[in-house]
């Protein structure tokens, strides 16, 4: 089973990252966290590790209305929030890959019908965001 939704786009790194933030925002997601993995690796593991991972940012995307519904249905689901979205580009690559957690992963861990409804909605929104990047 695949656990991500993904697209690959032919844009410069900074533009791909900015457009990803914008596409998520258009679908009602705010960015709660932003982890610059390359920078962290550089500081903690050295330049070689940073170069090996390339440009790599993890965006913690949250749609407050969906998160509220999911937490009301099953408070433990918070351990799977926010929805992580990875924007990554290997050293020397011409394209950038954007991957979002597939919310259906939550459904596999929960028997709650309400969580399934939230996952369906979140998945639809994330797919629309990724499709907007590809157009």
Secondary structure, 3 states (H helix, E strand, C coil): CCCEEEEEECCCHHHHHHHHHHHHHHCCCEEEEEEEHHHHHHHHCCHHHHHHHCEEEEEEEECHHHHHHHHHHCHHHHHHCCEEEEEEECCCCCCEEEEEECCHHHHHHCCCHHHHHHHHHHHHHHHHHHHHHHC
